[in-house]
Each structure stands twice: as structure tokens, then as C-alpha cells.
Amino acid sequence: MRICIIVDDYLPNSIKVSAKMMHELACEFVERGNEVTVITPSATVRENFEKSFLDGVVVYRFKSGEIKNIGKIKRAINETLLSFRAWKNLRSFFVNNPHDYIIYYSPSIFWGELVSKLKKLWNAPAYLILRDFFPQWAIDQGLIKQGSLIEKYFRYFEKRCYASADTIGVMSQRNLEWFVHKYQINKDVEVLPNWAVDNPVPLKRDYKKELGLSDKVVYFYGGNMGYAQDMMNLIRLAKNMQNISQAHFVLVGKGDEYQLVENAIKKLNLQNVTLLPAVNQDEYKQMLASFDVGLFTLHKDHKTHNFPGKLLGYMVQQMPILGSVNSGNDLKEVIETAEAGFVTVNGEDDKFLENAKKLLNEELREKMGKNAKKLLQSTFSIEAATNKLLDAYSRNCET
């Protein structure tokens, strides 16, 4: 079978968890005897497109404007043009190379037009891997005014994105319930958990030693630092732990709140926090192998129930998880039932602090780390995700 994967970011240059997940998925399809083509934008290619190969996957990068870590208006314009530019620059390839199955990833919400054209051209079903409910989360946080023209603009493309799919996969049961109730669309919607390849890396570069933290228990956050994460949640935790000499925080990444975090560290004179810019995948994996506790945070105003992809990396490296979520998020139940870590509701700062202190205990960290690995293998495996996608293909071909 020929499978076309459409995603707005991809390896090897990306630091996004989504890029890593989609490459792992592509490789699993290849391993099972399928041909896989990835379609992804690039702001650096000079021609209409650039063809490359990565681990047996054919990658077409089409010429596009920047869509990552730039101003909101410029990003909105360039994302809006994603389908147009993909079709314009790769039309000849699409016409002459039919595929059997289309899998596309959101965010971005702007792939609907391209997917619709390819479905008609190839007579192929499409599966939407839906990981982010935009613009809803931006409305929940007051970044977009409900009822405004900008909301209506984004809602149009969001609906187009959903309408182009035959099957939609969301991250959790609560997400499924919320999505079906919110949108009332006549679609095949199912739970498709995030996934990762269980391939831990050996420690080759000791970041603890390099950073002078060999005697510390390091709480590590790696990834996007944006509004959806509420990074001040972690800063409050670090502030509350600044008198615990054994504990140290390492925050790595980039995003809209990076500067906010940097300013807060200086203002509060937090000597127990190290802030570093984003690193490549190899360095990131070495950091996971070096540090002790995997951190995550979600904004308290979320109405949807996100599952941060970074948790998969923590599980792969057998790290206990310490996190904070919006109220009602079933991620808390998943992690704590598995005894893979502690999760509190954002705003419960005393409880967050109490749980962080518990993980100063090495024996507990080791136990919860092992349970995190078991949770990965039982629920978030690449094999299970691939099987679900292939089952959806079979169902859609039968109808």
C-alpha cells in the first residue's frame, strides 16, 4: 500500500514531538512493507520542492513561508496558504503518483483543502490525527474573542479540516466525549493515543555533570513554552522549592513564553532553575537519559484534555512523571492509576509542591519510572497506533 502522510513539521531538523511521532509512524509502516511519502512545508528550500529520503521514507518538502516561532499574523497567513502552496508546488507529483491512504496531522488546521483534493484525485480515504483543538484553546485562554471575525475565520478552516477526514483520532476518552458533544459531526471518531518507539538511549553525554548538577535531583521540562503550557506554573513550583538544596529544575525549549520564563527567573533570582534554548533530537534524548523527573504543565483554562507528547519521551527513558493539568483531564487518572507519577490540577500549588518533594526519594523515582515504561508498552506503543490506523483504512474501504 502507498501511504501519504501530511504534517507541518518533520525530522531531521525539527525539535517537535509531533515530527518525531510522525516519523516513527512512517517507519513502522515501511517496516510492514508499505511505501510512505511525507508531505511537509519548508521555508528554506529554493525550488518548488525538495525530495529526500530518511530511514526508508520519501520526504517531499514544498516551498512555503515560515510557520514556527514567528509573529502571529505572519504565521496565520503562511499556515492559511499551506494547502494552496502544497498543491501548487507538488501538483505534478500528486497527479502522477496516486496513493491508497492519506494520513494528516493537526495542528495545523489548514490541511483540509489539500486533503479534499487528494481524496478525489486518488479515491483514497483520509485519517485525521487530531492532537490540538484550535481555536478552542485560544478562546478558552482569552487569546481570541468568542464571536469575533478572527474566530469565525479559524472556525471555517477547522471545520474544513474535520470535513475532509473519513476517520478522526483524538487522544483520550474525555477528548472523544468533548469533541463529539461540541461538534456534533457525522464522522467516525475514535481514541488514538499518542505513541512512541520503546528505544531508550544509553547515557553518552552526562548533562548533569556538564551543568554542575551531579549531586542534584533534576526536574526536567523539554518542549514548547507557550500559552497552552502556562510555564509560570513551573516557575511557581521552582520558587516554592528554592530552599530545597537537593532539587534543581532544567527547562529546555522555545516558544511564546520563553522570554517570560527568562524574565521571571531573573526577577525572582531563582538559583535552582537552568533555562536552555531548544536542542536537536539527539541532545534532547541525552538530556532525558541524564535527568531524574519528567515535568509537564497544561493551562488551567483548557476545556479540552490534551496529552503532551513529551510524556512519551519520559516513559521511554523510564522517568517518573510530575505534572499539572486542567480540571477534568483524564491524563491524571491514566498516570496515577499506573503509578507512573503524580498529577495535580493547575492552581493546586501546595499539592504540586508536595508531590515534587515525594520524588526526591530515589526508591520511589525508580519504582514510578519502571511503571511509566510499563504504561508506554501497554497503552502508547507504535504497534498499537499503527494497527488502529490500518483498521480504520479497512473500515473505510468497506463502506
RABELDA-V999488 format. One record per residue. N is the residue number from 1. PHI is phi in radians with two decimals (NA if undefined). PSI is psi in degrees with one decimal (* if undefined). OMEGA is omega in whole degrees, 0 to 359 (none if undefined). Layout:
[[N | PHI | PSI | OMEGA] [N | PHI | PSI | OMEGA]]
This chain:
[[1 | NA | 144.2 | 177] [2 | -1.78 | 123.8 | 185] [3 | -2.06 | 131.3 | 177] [4 | -1.88 | 120.6 | 178] [5 | -1.89 | 128.0 | 182] [6 | -2.05 | 122.4 | 183] [7 | -2.63 | 150.1 | 187] [8 | -1.52 | -0.6 | 180] [9 | -2.70 | 144.1 | 186] [10 | -2.67 | 160.6 | 177] [11 | -1.26 | 162.1 | 11] [12 | -1.62 | -11.0 | 188] [13 | -1.48 | -17.5 | 183] [14 | -1.32 | 149.4 | 173] [15 | -1.86 | 2.7 | 184] [16 | -1.32 | 140.4 | 176] [17 | -1.08 | -36.2 | 180] [18 | -1.05 | -39.6 | 179] [19 | -1.11 | -41.9 | 179] [20 | -1.15 | -45.3 | 179] [21 | -1.05 | -45.3 | 183] [22 | -1.21 | -31.2 | 175] [23 | -1.23 | -40.0 | 177] [24 | -1.07 | -39.7 | 177] [25 | -1.11 | -45.8 | 179] [26 | -1.03 | -43.0 | 181] [27 | -1.16 | -35.9 | 178] [28 | -1.16 | -39.9 | 176] [29 | -1.09 | -42.7 | 178] [30 | -1.09 | -43.3 | 180] [31 | -1.03 | -29.0 | 181] [32 | -1.58 | 10.7 | 173] [33 | 1.64 | 13.3 | 179] [34 | -1.70 | 158.2 | 172] [35 | -1.67 | 131.8 | 184] [36 | -2.18 | 130.1 | 174] [37 | -2.05 | 129.0 | 176] [38 | -1.83 | 130.7 | 176] [39 | -1.92 | 123.0 | 184] [40 | -2.63 | 147.4 | 181] [41 | -1.40 | 158.5 | 175] [42 | -2.56 | 135.8 | 178] [43 | -1.63 | 3.1 | 184] [44 | -1.99 | -17.4 | 180] [45 | -1.23 | 143.1 | 184] [46 | -1.63 | -32.0 | 179] [47 | -1.52 | -176.9 | 179] [48 | -1.06 | -35.2 | 177] [49 | -2.72 | 166.6 | 177] [50 | -2.34 | 128.3 | 180] [51 | -1.76 | 135.2 | 177] [52 | -2.55 | 174.1 | 179] [53 | -2.25 | 139.8 | 179] [54 | -2.51 | 110.4 | 178] [55 | 0.95 | 40.5 | 178] [56 | 1.50 | -0.6 | 179] [57 | -1.75 | 133.4 | 177] [58 | -1.53 | 126.7 | 184] [59 | -2.07 | 123.9 | 174] [60 | -1.91 | 114.7 | 177] [61 | -1.79 | 114.8 | 181] [62 | -1.66 | 151.0 | 183] [63 | -1.13 | 127.6 | 184] [64 | -2.67 | 168.3 | 174] [65 | -1.44 | 167.5 | 180] [66 | -1.17 | 140.9 | 179] [67 | -2.31 | 2.6 | 182] [68 | -2.13 | 134.0 | 174] [69 | 0.94 | 46.7 | 176] [70 | -2.30 | 177.9 | 180] [71 | -1.05 | 150.9 | 187] [72 | -1.08 | -40.6 | 182] [73 | -1.17 | -46.5 | 180] [74 | -1.10 | -40.6 | 179] [75 | -1.12 | -44.5 | 181] [76 | -1.05 | -41.2 | 180] [77 | -1.13 | -48.3 | 183] [78 | -1.19 | -34.9 | 176] [79 | -1.22 | -38.7 | 178] [80 | -1.00 | -33.2 | 184] [81 | -1.55 | 2.6 | 184] [82 | -1.01 | -50.7 | 182] [83 | -1.11 | -43.3 | 180] [84 | -1.05 | -47.7 | 183] [85 | -1.21 | -37.7 | 177] [86 | -1.07 | -46.1 | 180] [87 | -1.16 | -43.2 | 182] [88 | -1.09 | -44.5 | 187] [89 | -1.51 | -19.8 | 183] [90 | -2.14 | 15.3 | 185] [91 | -0.99 | -46.3 | 181] [92 | -1.06 | -41.3 | 177] [93 | -1.09 | -46.6 | 181] [94 | -1.06 | -43.9 | 183] [95 | -1.13 | -37.8 | 186] [96 | -1.67 | -2.0 | 183] [97 | -2.37 | 75.7 | 180] [98 | -1.13 | 146.0 | 176] [99 | -2.11 | 159.7 | 184] [100 | -1.59 | -23.1 | 188] [101 | -2.59 | 136.2 | 179] [102 | -2.02 | 126.1 | 176] [103 | -2.14 | 122.3 | 180] [104 | -2.24 | 155.3 | 192] [105 | -2.08 | 135.2 | 175] [106 | -2.25 | 127.5 | 17] [107 | -1.31 | 144.2 | 22] [108 | -1.66 | 159.2 | 177] [109 | -1.55 | 4.1 | 190] [110 | -1.78 | 21.1 | 179] [111 | -1.62 | -4.4 | 187] [112 | -0.98 | -44.5 | 182] [113 | -1.14 | -43.7 | 179] [114 | -1.11 | -46.5 | 181] [115 | -1.08 | -40.9 | 179] [116 | -1.05 | -43.7 | 179] [117 | -1.13 | -43.2 | 182] [118 | -1.19 | -35.4 | 177] [119 | -1.06 | -43.9 | 180] [120 | -1.22 | -40.8 | 182] [121 | -1.14 | -43.2 | 186] [122 | -1.76 | -9.2 | 187] [123 | 0.93 | 49.4 | 185] [124 | -2.11 | 144.8 | 175] [125 | -1.31 | 159.6 | 182] [126 | -2.27 | 139.1 | 179] [127 | -2.06 | 125.6 | 177] [128 | -1.73 | 118.4 | 172] [129 | -1.55 | 102.2 | 189] [130 | -1.74 | 109.7 | 183] [131 | -1.98 | -3.6 | 188] [132 | -2.65 | 123.2 | 181] [133 | -1.64 | 77.0 | 175] [134 | -1.76 | 136.2 | 14] [135 | -1.62 | 10.7 | 187] [136 | -1.03 | -45.2 | 183] [137 | -1.14 | -32.9 | 179] [138 | -1.22 | -33.2 | 175] [139 | -1.20 | -43.5 | 179] [140 | -1.00 | -34.6 | 183] [141 | -1.64 | 4.6 | 177] [142 | 1.38 | 12.0 | 179] [143 | -1.38 | -27.3 | 176] [144 | -2.22 | 132.1 | 182] [145 | -1.39 | 128.7 | 179] [146 | -1.12 | 133.6 | 181] [147 | 1.53 | -4.7 | 181] [148 | -1.33 | 165.6 | 177] [149 | -1.10 | -36.4 | 181] [150 | -1.17 | -35.3 | 175] [151 | -1.12 | -45.6 | 181] [152 | -1.07 | -36.7 | 178] [153 | -1.06 | -52.4 | 181] [154 | -1.18 | -35.9 | 179] [155 | -1.08 | -35.7 | 179] [156 | -1.03 | -48.1 | 182] [157 | -1.27 | -32.3 | 176] [158 | -1.07 | -48.0 | 180] [159 | -1.10 | -38.0 | 178] [160 | -1.10 | -39.3 | 179] [161 | -1.09 | -45.4 | 180] [162 | -1.22 | -39.3 | 184] [163 | -1.12 | -26.2 | 183] [164 | -1.37 | -12.3 | 183] [165 | -1.57 | 145.8 | 169] [166 | -1.54 | -35.8 | 176] [167 | -2.34 | 141.9 | 178] [168 | -2.11 | 128.4 | 179] [169 | -1.91 | 119.2 | 178] [170 | -1.87 | 171.0 | 193] [171 | -1.37 | -29.1 | 187] [172 | -2.65 | 169.6 | 180] [173 | -1.11 | -40.5 | 178] [174 | -1.12 | -39.0 | 176] [175 | -1.07 | -41.6 | 179] [176 | -1.06 | -48.6 | 181] [177 | -1.08 | -44.6 | 180] [178 | -1.11 | -45.3 | 185] [179 | -1.12 | -47.3 | 181] [180 | -1.10 | -40.9 | 180] [181 | -1.19 | -41.1 | 185] [182 | -1.21 | -43.7 | 191] [183 | -1.80 | -21.5 | 176] [184 | 0.87 | 40.9 | 182] [185 | -1.72 | 147.5 | 183] [186 | -1.53 | 75.6 | 182] [187 | -2.30 | 158.2 | 171] [188 | -1.40 | 104.6 | 181] [189 | -2.00 | 133.2 | 182] [190 | -2.48 | 167.2 | 175] [191 | -1.50 | 121.7 | 173] [192 | -2.16 | 95.9 | 181] [193 | -1.10 | 157.8 | 172] [194 | -1.05 | 167.2 | 184] [195 | -2.55 | 164.4 | 175] [196 | -2.74 | 154.2 | 173] [197 | -1.44 | 127.5 | 182] [198 | -1.38 | 80.7 | 184] [199 | -2.39 | 75.0 | 181] [200 | -1.13 | 148.9 | 180] [201 | -1.74 | 143.9 | 175] [202 | -1.29 | 153.5 | 181] [203 | -1.32 | 113.3 | 178] [204 | -1.97 | -25.5 | 180] [205 | -2.26 | 110.2 | 185] [206 | -1.46 | 96.7 | 181] [207 | -1.22 | -27.8 | 175] [208 | -1.04 | -47.9 | 181] [209 | -1.15 | -43.3 | 181] [210 | -1.07 | -35.7 | 183] [211 | -1.61 | 3.5 | 180] [212 | 1.24 | 35.2 | 185] [213 | -2.11 | 23.4 | 186] [214 | -1.04 | -29.4 | 182] [215 | -1.68 | 11.1 | 184] [216 | -1.86 | 156.2 | 164] [217 | -1.61 | 115.3 | 187] [218 | -1.75 | 122.6 | 174] [219 | -1.65 | 118.4 | 191] [220 | -1.97 | 130.0 | 171] [221 | -2.09 | 127.3 | 177] [222 | -2.31 | 125.5 | 177] [223 | 2.49 | -156.6 | 184] [224 | -1.18 | 139.0 | 177] [225 | -2.07 | 83.7 | 185] [226 | -2.27 | -173.7 | 181] [227 | -1.03 | -39.6 | 184] [228 | -1.13 | -23.7 | 182] [229 | -1.52 | -31.1 | 185] [230 | 1.03 | 68.4 | 184] [231 | -1.13 | -22.2 | 177] [232 | -1.11 | -20.6 | 174] [233 | -1.04 | -43.7 | 179] [234 | -1.28 | -34.7 | 178] [235 | -1.11 | -40.0 | 177] [236 | -1.09 | -40.6 | 179] [237 | -1.09 | -45.6 | 179] [238 | -1.07 | -41.3 | 178] [239 | -1.06 | -41.6 | 180] [240 | -1.24 | -14.8 | 180] [241 | -1.92 | 10.0 | 187] [242 | -1.18 | -17.4 | 178] [243 | -1.61 | 1.2 | 177] [244 | -1.69 | 100.6 | 188] [245 | -1.11 | -24.3 | 183] [246 | -1.27 | -23.0 | 188] [247 | -1.72 | 141.0 | 176] [248 | -2.53 | 146.9 | 181] [249 | -1.97 | 133.2 | 173] [250 | -2.10 | 118.9 | 181] [251 | -2.00 | 124.4 | 185] [252 | -2.27 | 132.2 | 176] [253 | 2.68 | -159.0 | 177] [254 | -2.74 | 166.7 | 181] [255 | 2.61 | -176.3 | 186] [256 | -1.11 | -23.0 | 182] [257 | -1.83 | 9.3 | 180] [258 | -1.04 | -47.5 | 181] [259 | -1.14 | -36.8 | 177] [260 | -1.05 | -43.6 | 178] [261 | -1.12 | -46.4 | 180] [262 | -1.04 | -44.5 | 180] [263 | -1.13 | -39.5 | 181] [264 | -1.16 | -39.8 | 178] [265 | -1.05 | -42.8 | 180] [266 | -1.21 | -44.5 | 183] [267 | -1.11 | -41.7 | 182] [268 | -1.54 | -4.1 | 181] [269 | 0.93 | 51.7 | 183] [270 | -1.43 | 101.6 | 180] [271 | -1.39 | -9.4 | 182] [272 | -1.73 | 17.1 | 179] [273 | -2.24 | 130.9 | 173] [274 | -2.00 | 121.1 | 179] [275 | -1.86 | 126.2 | 182] [276 | -2.24 | 148.6 | 176] [277 | -1.22 | 169.5 | 181] [278 | -1.03 | 148.6 | 180] [279 | -2.19 | 168.0 | 179] [280 | -1.34 | 173.5 | 186] [281 | -1.08 | -39.8 | 181] [282 | -1.13 | -43.9 | 178] [283 | -1.13 | -41.2 | 180] [284 | -1.04 | -43.7 | 180] [285 | -1.11 | -36.6 | 178] [286 | -1.18 | -33.4 | 175] [287 | -1.15 | -42.9 | 177] [288 | -1.03 | -38.6 | 180] [289 | -1.26 | -22.0 | 185] [290 | -1.55 | -34.6 | 192] [291 | -1.71 | 177.1 | 196] [292 | -1.86 | -39.5 | 185] [293 | -2.29 | 134.5 | 179] [294 | -1.63 | 123.9 | 182] [295 | -1.76 | 147.4 | 166] [296 | -2.60 | 158.1 | 179] [297 | -2.59 | 141.1 | 176] [298 | -2.23 | 145.0 | 182] [299 | -1.10 | 138.7 | 184] [300 | -1.16 | -21.8 | 184] [301 | -1.50 | -1.5 | 177] [302 | -1.02 | 136.0 | 172] [303 | -1.70 | -22.4 | 178] [304 | -1.59 | 173.3 | 190] [305 | -2.17 | 85.8 | 185] [306 | -1.34 | 152.4 | 172] [307 | -2.15 | 98.6 | 184] [308 | -1.02 | 130.9 | 182] [309 | -1.09 | -24.9 | 182] [310 | -1.06 | -23.7 | 180] [311 | -1.09 | -29.0 | 180] [312 | -1.12 | -42.0 | 178] [313 | -1.11 | -38.7 | 177] [314 | -1.08 | -43.4 | 181] [315 | -1.14 | -42.7 | 180] [316 | -1.00 | -41.4 | 182] [317 | -1.57 | 10.7 | 174] [318 | 1.08 | 44.1 | 178] [319 | -1.72 | 138.1 | 171] [320 | -1.18 | 152.6 | 187] [321 | -1.94 | 135.2 | 175] [322 | -2.22 | 119.0 | 186] [323 | -2.54 | 171.9 | 180] [324 | -2.43 | 130.8 | 187] [325 | -2.26 | 169.7 | 171] [326 | -1.29 | 154.3 | 182] [327 | -1.04 | 134.1 | 177] [328 | 1.57 | -5.1 | 182] [329 | -1.20 | 123.8 | 183] [330 | -1.30 | -2.4 | 175] [331 | -1.08 | -35.2 | 178] [332 | -1.02 | -47.4 | 180] [333 | -1.13 | -41.5 | 182] [334 | -1.06 | -49.1 | 184] [335 | -1.26 | -42.7 | 185] [336 | -1.33 | -31.4 | 175] [337 | -1.11 | -36.6 | 178] [338 | -1.39 | -5.4 | 184] [339 | 0.94 | 42.3 | 181] [340 | -1.73 | 0.3 | 181] [341 | 2.83 | -167.3 | 180] [342 | -2.16 | 138.7 | 179] [343 | -2.34 | 131.1 | 177] [344 | -2.10 | 165.8 | 175] [345 | -1.43 | 134.0 | 180] [346 | -0.97 | 127.0 | 183] [347 | 1.96 | -21.4 | 177] [348 | -1.50 | 68.0 | 188] [349 | -1.09 | -36.8 | 180] [350 | -1.15 | -41.2 | 179] [351 | -1.20 | -39.3 | 177] [352 | -1.03 | -44.9 | 178] [353 | -1.11 | -44.7 | 180] [354 | -1.03 | -44.3 | 179] [355 | -1.17 | -38.9 | 178] [356 | -1.07 | -39.5 | 179] [357 | -1.14 | -37.5 | 179] [358 | -1.01 | -36.0 | 184] [359 | -1.40 | 5.2 | 169] [360 | -1.25 | -17.2 | 180] [361 | -1.38 | 118.0 | 185] [362 | -1.12 | -39.1 | 181] [363 | -1.12 | -41.1 | 179] [364 | -1.18 | -39.9 | 178] [365 | -1.06 | -42.0 | 181] [366 | -1.14 | -43.1 | 180] [367 | -1.11 | -47.3 | 182] [368 | -1.22 | -31.6 | 176] [369 | -1.10 | -42.8 | 177] [370 | -1.12 | -38.7 | 178] [371 | -1.19 | -33.0 | 176] [372 | -1.10 | -39.6 | 177] [373 | -1.12 | -41.7 | 178] [374 | -1.09 | -38.6 | 179] [375 | -1.12 | -41.2 | 176] [376 | -1.01 | -48.8 | 185] [377 | -1.19 | -32.1 | 184] [378 | -1.50 | -29.4 | 190] [379 | -2.16 | -30.7 | 189] [380 | -2.10 | 39.1 | 181] [381 | -1.48 | 150.6 | 177] [382 | -1.15 | -31.9 | 180] [383 | -1.13 | -44.0 | 181] [384 | -1.15 | -40.9 | 179] [385 | -1.11 | -44.4 | 181] [386 | -1.11 | -41.5 | 178] [387 | -1.06 | -41.1 | 179] [388 | -1.10 | -42.3 | 180] [389 | -1.15 | -38.0 | 179] [390 | -1.25 | -34.9 | 176] [391 | -1.11 | -41.2 | 179] [392 | -1.11 | -39.0 | 178] [393 | -1.05 | -45.5 | 180] [394 | -1.09 | -42.2 | 180] [395 | -1.09 | -44.4 | 183] [396 | -1.22 | -29.1 | 178] [397 | -1.31 | -23.9 | 181] [398 | -1.37 | -25.4 | 184] [399 | -1.53 | * | none]]
